[in-house]
Amino acid sequence: MPATLSTLASPPEESATARILATAGRHLFTYGYNALTMDDLAHELGMSKKTLYLHFPGKDAIIGTIIDGIGRTIRAEMEAVLNDPGLSFVQKLRAVIDVVAPRLAQTSPAMLRELQRYAPRIHRKIDELRQKNIPYVFGRLFRAGIAEGAVRADLDPDFAAQFWLQAIRGLTHPDTLAATHLTPRQTFEQALALFSGGLLTSAGRKDYEKLFSR
């Protein structure tokens, strides 16, 4: 979620926008899409609906902005991990999970179902962020693992990244989550454990088991 802007350093309009996004984000991830209304949001913020609509045309625009902010934050944090020369492949993999897991923990299957049914544009936006970021991040990660000897040298990193993308897209679909009774975070972690079994060399698997068994 976008960082809260300082009221001292920001113009009033920007500060109000940040307050709207922070408050709406808390409501969205706590109570879901349907429970977030412009009436309730205006009331909690202590502003009129007219003022609220001056900043955003509706709640879908607010949520879309929140999703975009989360996407930018995740991408920046992952870039920092991937560019850190002091981390091994397995350490980078662990760090990537640590970046993604808190966001997944906020996302309930019920909220994803609501977005799919009532806000398909936002649901597509989330999927578009996955399609943009997963192949890029994991493609780089797999190449680093191959160079280090932790990932099998015969692995096609681009194919593996696309395979992982399609696995995550399918496994985090609301229908799949309903069938597995897993949260998005549990799904991600179990999928990674299964996927890494065919990905790593014996040395890479030892490092993986050592770090991930903590």
Backbone bond lengths (Angstrom), bond angles and torsions (degrees), N, CA, C in turn:
res aa  C-N    CA-C-N  psi(-1)  N-CA   C-N-CA  omega(-1)  CA-C   N-CA-C  phi
1 M - - - 1.450 - - 1.511 108.39 -
2 P 1.363 119.40 144.01 1.442 120.52 -178.02 1.519 111.29 -58.90
3 A 1.341 116.33 143.31 1.453 120.51 -179.61 1.517 109.99 -66.01
4 T 1.335 116.50 146.91 1.451 120.72 178.10 1.516 109.11 -68.08
5 L 1.310 116.24 132.56 1.449 121.06 -177.48 1.522 110.15 -85.89
6 S 1.309 116.06 143.59 1.457 120.82 -179.93 1.515 110.77 -68.73
7 T 1.318 116.13 131.61 1.465 119.11 179.12 1.516 111.06 -70.45
8 L 1.326 116.82 -21.19 1.454 119.18 179.45 1.519 111.46 -80.12
9 A 1.336 116.18 -33.19 1.457 119.61 -174.85 1.516 112.54 -95.93
10 S 1.337 119.49 -8.46 1.446 122.37 -173.09 1.520 110.81 -115.99
11 P 1.325 117.92 147.93 1.454 120.35 174.35 1.517 109.73 -65.83
12 P 1.346 118.55 157.20 1.473 121.04 -176.32 1.516 113.60 -54.97
13 E 1.348 118.27 -38.95 1.456 120.50 -178.65 1.526 111.06 -62.98
14 E 1.327 116.06 -41.27 1.456 120.05 -179.00 1.525 110.72 -69.31
15 S 1.331 116.52 -38.91 1.450 120.32 178.48 1.529 110.99 -63.52
16 A 1.322 116.90 -42.00 1.460 120.66 178.35 1.519 110.65 -63.31
17 T 1.320 117.53 -40.51 1.458 121.46 178.41 1.524 110.88 -61.43
18 A 1.327 116.54 -43.86 1.464 120.49 179.24 1.521 111.11 -63.14
19 R 1.338 117.38 -40.64 1.464 121.32 178.32 1.526 110.99 -63.65
20 I 1.315 116.16 -41.56 1.467 120.32 178.43 1.527 110.29 -61.32
21 L 1.325 117.11 -46.85 1.461 121.07 -177.77 1.529 111.38 -65.24
22 A 1.332 117.03 -42.09 1.466 120.20 -179.00 1.527 111.08 -65.47
23 T 1.328 116.39 -44.33 1.463 120.35 -178.87 1.528 111.08 -68.10
24 A 1.316 116.64 -44.21 1.465 120.40 179.13 1.521 110.79 -63.69
25 G 1.328 117.01 -38.24 1.455 120.25 179.00 1.521 112.33 -62.66
26 R 1.329 116.08 -42.38 1.473 119.52 177.78 1.527 110.59 -61.39
27 H 1.321 116.21 -43.70 1.469 119.80 179.62 1.529 111.07 -64.17
28 L 1.324 115.74 -46.07 1.461 120.54 -176.85 1.515 111.87 -58.50
29 F 1.341 117.15 -49.68 1.462 120.64 -174.72 1.522 113.11 -80.92
30 T 1.328 117.17 -14.35 1.466 120.13 177.25 1.521 111.78 -92.63
31 Y 1.340 116.33 -44.34 1.464 120.49 -171.92 1.533 114.30 -114.12
32 G 1.319 118.31 -14.10 1.451 120.76 179.03 1.514 113.90 100.58
33 Y 1.315 114.54 175.23 1.464 121.68 -174.90 1.529 112.02 -67.05
34 N 1.322 117.53 -49.04 1.471 120.59 -173.88 1.523 112.53 -65.72
35 A 1.330 117.05 -29.21 1.467 120.29 -178.21 1.523 112.89 -77.36
36 L 1.316 116.73 -12.84 1.463 120.22 179.44 1.523 109.17 -87.69
37 T 1.323 117.11 115.58 1.461 121.36 178.12 1.525 109.65 -124.60
38 M 1.316 115.79 154.47 1.459 120.48 178.25 1.531 110.46 -65.81
39 D 1.338 117.36 -33.79 1.471 120.67 177.78 1.525 110.92 -61.59
40 D 1.323 116.04 -51.87 1.462 119.93 -178.65 1.523 111.30 -64.16
41 L 1.330 115.76 -39.03 1.459 120.20 -179.21 1.531 110.88 -63.86
42 A 1.327 116.41 -45.56 1.461 120.30 178.62 1.522 110.75 -61.56
43 H 1.330 116.51 -41.34 1.463 120.99 -179.17 1.524 110.75 -63.21
44 E 1.329 117.46 -46.84 1.461 120.22 -178.38 1.525 111.33 -65.80
45 L 1.324 116.85 -35.54 1.465 120.98 -179.55 1.524 112.40 -77.95
46 G 1.328 116.47 -12.92 1.451 119.69 -178.30 1.516 113.08 70.87
47 M 1.318 115.91 34.04 1.461 120.33 178.33 1.523 109.22 -131.09
48 S 1.296 116.80 161.18 1.458 120.53 178.58 1.525 109.85 -75.43
49 K 1.326 115.72 157.35 1.467 119.01 175.55 1.524 110.40 -61.96
50 K 1.319 116.18 -34.53 1.461 119.81 178.98 1.524 110.44 -59.68
51 T 1.326 116.50 -43.81 1.470 120.36 177.88 1.523 110.73 -65.24
52 L 1.330 116.67 -41.55 1.461 121.05 179.11 1.522 110.53 -59.84
53 Y 1.333 116.04 -43.00 1.471 119.73 -179.16 1.525 112.66 -71.60
54 L 1.329 117.53 -16.22 1.464 119.39 173.49 1.526 111.30 -68.32
55 H 1.320 115.29 -27.73 1.474 120.40 -178.63 1.528 112.34 -91.59
56 F 1.316 117.45 -37.69 1.462 121.61 -178.80 1.529 109.26 -141.32
57 P 1.326 117.64 139.92 1.466 120.42 -178.70 1.533 113.86 -73.58
58 G 1.324 117.85 -12.55 1.456 120.59 -179.44 1.510 110.67 176.15
59 K 1.336 115.85 175.65 1.457 118.53 -174.75 1.535 112.24 -69.89
60 D 1.329 118.15 -28.53 1.456 119.04 178.08 1.525 111.00 -65.35
61 A 1.329 116.58 -35.56 1.466 119.92 176.88 1.525 110.38 -66.41
62 I 1.328 116.75 -38.54 1.468 120.62 177.47 1.523 110.13 -63.49
63 I 1.325 116.15 -48.77 1.469 120.19 -177.58 1.528 110.45 -64.94
64 G 1.330 116.82 -39.88 1.463 119.78 177.11 1.513 111.94 -58.91
65 T 1.330 116.94 -40.35 1.463 121.36 178.36 1.527 110.77 -66.95
66 I 1.338 116.54 -38.90 1.466 120.44 176.84 1.529 110.48 -61.64
67 I 1.333 116.31 -46.36 1.473 120.64 -179.59 1.520 110.80 -61.81
68 D 1.334 116.79 -42.75 1.467 120.13 177.91 1.524 111.01 -60.25
69 G 1.342 116.29 -42.06 1.460 119.97 179.27 1.512 112.46 -64.42
70 I 1.329 116.41 -41.48 1.464 119.99 176.90 1.526 110.23 -62.08
71 G 1.336 116.24 -42.37 1.462 120.32 179.13 1.523 112.24 -60.46
72 R 1.333 116.77 -43.37 1.472 119.89 179.28 1.522 111.31 -65.31
73 T 1.326 116.16 -40.90 1.465 120.22 -179.31 1.524 111.01 -64.79
74 I 1.322 116.44 -46.60 1.464 120.16 179.49 1.526 110.83 -61.02
75 R 1.328 116.44 -44.41 1.470 119.66 -179.12 1.527 110.79 -61.67
76 A 1.332 117.39 -42.47 1.465 120.62 179.98 1.524 111.31 -65.01
77 E 1.327 116.84 -41.95 1.465 120.42 179.85 1.520 111.21 -66.93
78 M 1.322 116.84 -37.45 1.465 120.05 178.18 1.522 111.53 -69.34
79 E 1.327 116.70 -37.86 1.469 120.13 176.35 1.519 110.18 -59.35
80 A 1.330 116.65 -40.96 1.460 120.47 179.29 1.528 110.79 -62.96
81 V 1.322 116.64 -39.38 1.472 120.77 177.88 1.522 110.57 -66.30
82 L 1.318 116.69 -49.83 1.462 120.94 -176.47 1.520 112.69 -63.41
83 N 1.334 116.65 -30.08 1.467 120.82 -176.71 1.525 112.89 -91.71
84 D 1.324 117.58 3.02 1.466 120.66 -178.98 1.530 109.78 -84.36
85 P 1.332 117.61 108.71 1.472 119.67 -177.46 1.518 113.44 -71.62
86 G 1.315 117.37 -12.64 1.457 120.26 -178.48 1.514 114.49 -85.36
87 L 1.348 117.29 -3.95 1.456 121.09 -178.23 1.525 110.72 -102.75
88 S 1.322 115.76 137.23 1.462 120.30 173.24 1.529 108.88 -76.77
89 F 1.327 116.30 173.14 1.464 120.50 178.77 1.521 111.38 -57.30
90 V 1.315 117.19 -49.28 1.463 120.59 -177.26 1.527 110.59 -65.55
91 Q 1.320 117.07 -37.23 1.461 119.99 176.51 1.530 111.15 -64.88
92 K 1.328 116.44 -38.89 1.464 119.62 176.60 1.523 110.54 -65.86
93 L 1.320 116.43 -40.31 1.461 120.07 177.84 1.523 110.53 -61.46
94 R 1.322 116.81 -43.95 1.465 121.36 177.38 1.526 110.89 -61.79
95 A 1.336 116.09 -41.49 1.466 120.70 -178.78 1.525 111.15 -67.46
96 V 1.334 116.94 -37.75 1.469 120.44 177.13 1.534 109.86 -62.16
97 I 1.318 116.56 -42.83 1.464 120.19 177.55 1.526 110.72 -62.77
98 D 1.329 116.53 -39.94 1.464 120.32 179.12 1.530 111.77 -64.92
99 V 1.338 116.86 -28.06 1.466 120.81 175.64 1.524 110.21 -73.50
100 V 1.325 116.64 -44.33 1.460 121.34 -173.05 1.531 112.56 -80.44
101 A 1.317 116.99 -38.28 1.463 120.95 -171.34 1.529 114.57 -56.73
102 P 1.338 120.14 -44.59 1.477 118.01 179.79 1.526 112.88 -60.78
103 R 1.335 117.40 -35.04 1.465 119.86 177.93 1.521 110.69 -69.89
104 L 1.331 115.86 -39.95 1.461 119.11 178.49 1.523 111.08 -65.92
105 A 1.336 115.84 -34.15 1.453 119.42 179.52 1.524 111.48 -64.35
106 Q 1.324 117.29 -27.95 1.463 121.40 178.51 1.519 112.53 -76.75
107 T 1.325 116.19 -20.55 1.459 121.19 -171.03 1.521 110.32 -96.08
108 S 1.303 116.96 112.63 1.461 121.01 -179.70 1.524 110.28 -92.42
109 P 1.336 117.70 152.30 1.462 120.36 174.27 1.525 112.46 -56.18
110 A 1.339 116.74 -35.93 1.466 120.32 -179.72 1.524 111.16 -64.30
111 M 1.338 116.58 -40.23 1.457 119.22 179.32 1.529 111.02 -66.42
112 L 1.324 116.61 -41.11 1.464 119.91 177.67 1.528 111.06 -62.17
113 R 1.331 115.87 -39.13 1.465 120.13 178.02 1.525 110.49 -63.17
114 E 1.325 117.09 -42.99 1.467 120.72 178.24 1.523 111.24 -61.82
115 L 1.313 116.44 -44.06 1.467 119.52 179.25 1.525 110.78 -62.95
116 Q 1.321 116.24 -41.80 1.459 120.10 179.69 1.528 110.91 -61.13
117 R 1.321 117.64 -40.62 1.467 121.52 -175.46 1.522 113.33 -83.84
118 Y 1.337 116.29 -41.68 1.460 119.28 -169.24 1.532 113.98 -109.69
119 A 1.321 117.51 -15.17 1.464 120.54 179.94 1.523 109.44 -140.29
120 P 1.339 117.26 64.23 1.470 119.99 -174.90 1.530 114.05 -60.18
121 R 1.325 117.21 -29.24 1.468 118.70 178.48 1.522 110.93 -65.61
122 I 1.320 116.53 -40.17 1.466 119.77 178.22 1.523 110.07 -69.39
123 H 1.327 116.63 -39.60 1.470 120.17 177.21 1.529 110.15 -60.61
124 R 1.329 116.81 -40.44 1.470 120.24 177.28 1.520 111.34 -66.90
125 K 1.326 116.74 -36.05 1.464 120.48 178.75 1.522 110.72 -61.08
126 I 1.333 116.62 -42.67 1.458 120.63 177.59 1.525 110.41 -61.45
127 D 1.328 116.09 -42.85 1.466 120.40 179.37 1.529 110.98 -65.46
128 E 1.329 116.70 -38.33 1.467 120.46 178.55 1.529 111.16 -63.87
129 L 1.332 116.76 -37.66 1.466 120.14 176.69 1.518 110.60 -64.20
130 R 1.334 116.69 -40.49 1.471 119.99 176.02 1.528 110.57 -60.28
131 Q 1.326 116.11 -48.28 1.466 120.74 -177.34 1.517 112.09 -62.60
132 K 1.320 116.08 -30.47 1.465 120.36 -179.87 1.522 111.66 -79.42
133 N 1.322 116.97 -42.11 1.457 120.55 -169.12 1.522 114.78 -93.35
134 I 1.338 118.03 -38.92 1.462 119.07 -174.83 1.528 112.78 -62.25
135 P 1.343 120.22 -50.15 1.466 118.35 179.30 1.525 112.70 -61.58
136 Y 1.326 117.10 -37.63 1.463 120.26 -179.72 1.523 111.22 -65.31
137 V 1.335 116.21 -52.53 1.466 120.48 -175.72 1.527 111.25 -66.24
138 F 1.328 116.81 -49.31 1.458 118.76 -175.54 1.528 111.87 -75.99
139 G 1.327 118.05 -27.59 1.455 119.70 172.82 1.520 110.91 -61.21
140 R 1.322 116.57 -46.38 1.471 120.74 177.13 1.519 111.02 -64.22
141 L 1.319 115.51 -40.77 1.458 119.96 -178.80 1.527 111.05 -63.82
142 F 1.322 117.39 -44.64 1.465 120.72 -179.75 1.525 111.54 -65.71
143 R 1.326 116.91 -37.64 1.477 119.09 177.35 1.527 110.72 -63.54
144 A 1.327 116.09 -40.82 1.465 119.43 177.80 1.526 110.20 -64.06
145 G 1.329 116.71 -39.17 1.459 120.32 179.07 1.515 112.73 -65.61
146 I 1.332 117.08 -38.09 1.465 121.04 177.36 1.521 110.12 -64.43
147 A 1.342 116.20 -45.46 1.460 121.06 -179.24 1.526 111.30 -62.19
148 E 1.316 116.63 -31.92 1.461 122.11 -177.80 1.522 112.08 -84.78
149 G 1.332 117.17 -15.84 1.460 120.75 -177.51 1.509 113.56 88.50
150 A 1.324 117.72 8.47 1.461 121.57 179.41 1.519 112.01 -88.44
151 V 1.335 116.57 -22.27 1.465 122.85 179.74 1.520 108.40 -115.68
152 R 1.321 115.58 143.05 1.465 120.80 -177.80 1.522 111.58 -53.63
153 A 1.336 115.59 134.51 1.457 120.83 -177.20 1.520 112.77 -69.30
154 D 1.349 117.66 -23.02 1.460 120.48 -178.85 1.531 112.35 -85.44
155 L 1.307 116.90 2.21 1.465 120.94 -179.26 1.527 110.55 -76.50
156 D 1.323 117.15 133.89 1.460 122.21 171.42 1.527 107.08 -85.42
157 P 1.337 118.67 107.44 1.468 119.75 -173.52 1.521 113.50 -63.44
158 D 1.332 117.52 -33.44 1.462 119.58 178.92 1.524 111.26 -68.32
159 F 1.331 115.99 -42.14 1.461 119.50 177.17 1.523 110.57 -64.16
160 A 1.338 116.24 -43.90 1.460 120.23 -179.18 1.529 111.13 -61.73
161 A 1.343 116.57 -39.63 1.466 120.58 179.10 1.524 110.74 -65.58
162 Q 1.341 116.71 -41.21 1.461 119.79 177.77 1.526 111.35 -68.43
163 F 1.318 116.39 -37.08 1.466 121.10 176.58 1.530 109.91 -60.32
164 W 1.325 115.83 -45.12 1.460 120.88 179.85 1.525 110.89 -64.40
165 L 1.334 116.29 -40.61 1.467 120.53 177.60 1.524 110.95 -58.23
166 Q 1.337 115.98 -50.16 1.466 119.29 -177.16 1.532 111.10 -66.74
167 A 1.329 116.73 -34.35 1.466 119.77 177.31 1.528 110.45 -63.44
168 I 1.328 116.54 -46.32 1.464 120.39 -178.61 1.522 110.86 -67.94
169 R 1.323 117.62 -39.86 1.471 120.26 178.08 1.527 110.52 -59.76
170 G 1.317 115.70 -44.32 1.461 119.11 -178.52 1.514 112.97 -71.95
171 L 1.332 116.25 -41.83 1.457 119.93 -174.85 1.524 113.40 -73.17
172 T 1.340 117.02 -25.34 1.471 119.79 179.28 1.527 112.08 -98.48
173 H 1.327 117.20 8.61 1.462 119.72 173.21 1.526 107.88 -65.89
174 P 1.333 118.42 140.06 1.472 120.25 -177.76 1.526 114.04 -52.36
175 D 1.344 117.95 -38.46 1.460 119.82 179.51 1.527 111.50 -64.32
176 T 1.351 116.30 -39.48 1.465 120.07 179.68 1.514 110.93 -68.95
177 L 1.325 116.98 -42.11 1.463 120.73 178.49 1.528 111.07 -61.53
178 A 1.335 116.05 -36.88 1.464 119.82 177.65 1.531 110.80 -65.93
179 A 1.328 116.37 -35.11 1.463 120.22 -178.82 1.525 112.43 -76.05
180 T 1.338 117.17 -36.37 1.466 120.76 -177.46 1.528 113.12 -88.03
181 H 1.336 116.02 -18.24 1.474 121.74 -177.24 1.528 111.63 60.14
182 L 1.320 115.87 31.72 1.452 121.40 177.92 1.525 109.96 -109.21
183 T 1.323 116.03 153.24 1.455 120.02 172.04 1.530 108.19 -79.93
184 P 1.337 118.00 164.04 1.469 118.96 175.51 1.529 112.78 -56.29
185 R 1.336 117.21 -38.98 1.465 119.34 179.52 1.526 111.06 -65.59
186 Q 1.322 118.24 -46.47 1.464 121.11 178.33 1.525 110.88 -60.12
187 T 1.321 115.92 -39.86 1.465 121.01 178.69 1.519 110.58 -61.34
188 F 1.315 116.72 -47.14 1.467 121.42 -178.84 1.521 110.76 -60.44
189 E 1.325 116.96 -46.58 1.459 120.33 -176.45 1.534 111.96 -68.32
190 Q 1.335 117.25 -40.55 1.464 119.22 178.68 1.523 111.46 -68.71
191 A 1.335 116.44 -38.36 1.468 120.34 178.78 1.520 110.49 -64.02
192 L 1.326 116.75 -40.70 1.457 120.31 179.89 1.522 111.50 -65.51
193 A 1.327 116.85 -41.17 1.463 120.09 178.70 1.526 110.90 -61.57
194 L 1.336 116.88 -40.97 1.454 121.18 179.25 1.528 111.07 -70.19
195 F 1.319 116.19 -42.93 1.460 122.15 -177.04 1.527 110.82 -65.70
196 S 1.329 116.93 -40.11 1.459 120.14 -175.74 1.524 112.43 -67.46
197 G 1.340 116.67 -20.57 1.460 119.46 179.59 1.512 113.23 -59.61
198 G 1.336 117.87 -35.81 1.457 120.77 178.72 1.507 113.40 -97.78
199 L 1.320 116.52 -1.03 1.455 121.48 -173.85 1.515 113.13 -95.46
200 L 1.329 115.97 -37.85 1.452 121.05 -167.75 1.518 112.85 -92.46
201 T 1.321 114.61 153.20 1.460 120.92 168.72 1.527 107.47 -75.86
202 S 1.326 117.09 173.42 1.462 119.31 179.33 1.524 110.72 -62.40
203 A 1.338 116.78 -38.65 1.465 120.09 178.49 1.523 110.39 -67.26
204 G 1.329 115.99 -41.83 1.458 119.98 178.77 1.516 111.46 -64.63
205 R 1.337 116.82 -37.06 1.468 120.47 -179.82 1.525 110.78 -67.05
206 K 1.337 116.93 -37.32 1.463 120.01 177.73 1.522 110.60 -63.07
207 D 1.332 115.90 -44.28 1.462 119.47 178.80 1.527 110.44 -64.61
208 Y 1.321 115.66 -39.73 1.466 120.45 -179.89 1.528 110.56 -62.48
209 E 1.320 116.22 -48.43 1.456 120.04 -178.44 1.523 111.57 -65.39
210 K 1.331 116.46 -35.39 1.464 120.70 179.13 1.524 110.51 -65.19
211 L 1.319 117.40 -45.54 1.452 121.82 -175.60 1.531 112.44 -78.25
212 F 1.339 116.80 -38.60 1.449 120.04 -173.87 1.523 113.62 -87.62
213 S 1.306 117.38 -7.40 1.461 119.57 178.57 1.525 112.04 -87.81
214 R 1.329 116.73 -0.39 1.465 120.34 -179.55 1.511 111.41 -70.77
